[in-house]
Amino acid sequence: MGRDLLGGFEHLVLLAILRLDADAYAPAILDEIERTTGRAPAAGSVYVTLDRLEAKGFIRSRVGGETPERGGRPRRYVTVTARGLREVRAARAELSALWRGLETRLDGA
C-alpha cells in the first residue's frame, strides 16, 4: 500500500502540532501557523485538516477539561502519532532533495 502524501497545508498543521507539543488544539495551531508563516488560515480549514489527518492516522485526539471561556465545552487536543512523525520525516527528506542545488539559482535570480 502506498503512502498517504501530505498536502501543503496538512504539512503546516503537523509541524505546528509538533511545535506546540502537549498544548496543540485548533486555536493554538492557528496562532502558531500565523506566527511562524505570517499567514492567517481560516479556522474551518484547520478543523477540516485535523479531521483528515486523524482519519489518515497521522494524529490522535483527546478531549481535555471544560473551560469557562469556551462556555463549558472541552478542548480537543491533538498529538502526532508515530505514523505521522514518519510521514513528516519522509516529507522533509523529499523537500530537502528537491531544494538541493537550487540555492545558487534562487540567490542569483
C-alpha positions as CSV (number, residue, x, y, z in Angstrom):
1,M,0.0,0.0,0.0
2,G,1.4,3.5,-0.9
3,R,1.9,6.4,1.3
4,D,-0.8,8.9,2.0
5,L,1.0,12.0,0.8
6,L,0.8,15.2,2.8
7,G,-0.8,18.2,1.3
8,G,1.0,21.5,1.8
9,F,-1.5,22.7,4.5
10,E,-1.5,19.3,6.2
11,H,2.3,19.6,6.4
12,L,2.0,23.0,8.1
13,V,-0.6,21.8,10.6
14,L,1.5,18.7,11.5
15,L,4.6,21.0,12.0
16,A,2.5,23.4,14.2
17,I,1.3,20.4,16.3
18,L,4.9,19.2,16.8
19,R,6.0,22.7,17.8
20,L,3.1,23.1,20.3
21,D,3.6,19.6,21.8
22,A,1.0,18.9,24.5
23,D,-0.7,22.2,24.1
24,A,-1.9,21.6,20.5
25,Y,-5.5,22.3,19.9
26,A,-7.1,24.1,16.9
27,P,-6.9,27.8,18.0
28,A,-3.3,27.4,19.2
29,I,-2.4,25.6,15.9
30,L,-4.0,28.5,14.0
31,D,-2.0,31.0,16.0
32,E,1.3,29.0,15.6
33,I,0.8,28.9,11.8
34,E,0.1,32.6,11.7
35,R,3.1,33.4,14.0
36,T,5.6,31.3,12.0
37,T,4.4,32.0,8.4
38,G,2.7,35.4,8.6
39,R,-0.4,33.9,7.0
40,A,-3.7,33.5,8.9
41,P,-5.6,30.4,7.8
42,A,-9.3,30.2,8.2
43,A,-10.3,28.4,11.4
44,G,-12.5,26.0,9.4
45,S,-9.6,24.8,7.3
46,V,-7.7,23.8,10.4
47,Y,-10.6,21.8,11.8
48,V,-11.2,20.0,8.5
49,T,-7.5,19.3,8.2
50,L,-7.3,17.9,11.7
51,D,-10.2,15.5,10.9
52,R,-8.4,14.4,7.7
53,L,-5.1,13.9,9.5
54,E,-6.8,11.8,12.2
55,A,-8.6,9.7,9.5
56,K,-5.2,9.1,7.9
57,G,-3.7,8.0,11.3
58,F,-1.2,10.9,11.4
59,I,-2.6,12.4,14.6
60,R,-4.8,11.3,17.5
61,S,-7.1,13.5,19.6
62,R,-8.2,13.5,23.2
63,V,-10.8,15.7,24.9
64,G,-9.4,18.0,27.6
65,G,-11.2,19.6,30.5
66,E,-14.1,22.0,30.1
67,T,-13.1,25.7,30.1
68,P,-15.3,28.6,31.2
69,E,-14.1,30.7,28.3
70,R,-15.5,28.1,25.9
71,G,-18.9,28.0,27.6
72,G,-18.1,24.8,29.4
73,R,-17.1,22.9,26.2
74,P,-14.0,20.8,26.4
75,R,-10.9,21.4,24.2
76,R,-9.8,18.7,21.6
77,Y,-6.1,18.3,22.0
78,V,-4.1,16.6,19.3
79,T,-0.8,14.8,19.1
80,V,1.2,13.4,16.2
81,T,1.3,9.6,16.0
82,A,4.4,7.5,15.2
83,R,2.9,7.2,11.6
84,G,2.5,10.9,11.4
85,L,6.1,11.5,12.5
86,R,7.3,9.1,9.9
87,E,5.4,11.0,7.3
88,V,6.8,14.3,8.4
89,R,10.3,12.9,8.2
90,A,9.6,11.5,4.7
91,A,8.2,14.8,3.5
92,R,11.3,16.6,4.9
93,A,13.6,14.3,3.1
94,E,11.7,14.7,-0.2
95,L,11.7,18.5,0.1
96,S,15.3,18.6,1.0
97,A,16.2,16.6,-2.1
98,L,14.2,18.9,-4.2
99,W,15.8,22.0,-2.7
100,R,19.4,20.6,-3.0
101,G,21.3,22.5,-5.7
102,L,18.8,25.3,-6.1
103,E,20.4,27.8,-3.7
104,T,22.6,29.4,-6.4
105,R,19.7,29.7,-8.8
106,L,17.5,31.3,-6.2
107,D,20.2,33.6,-4.9
108,G,21.1,34.7,-8.4
109,A,17.6,35.4,-9.5
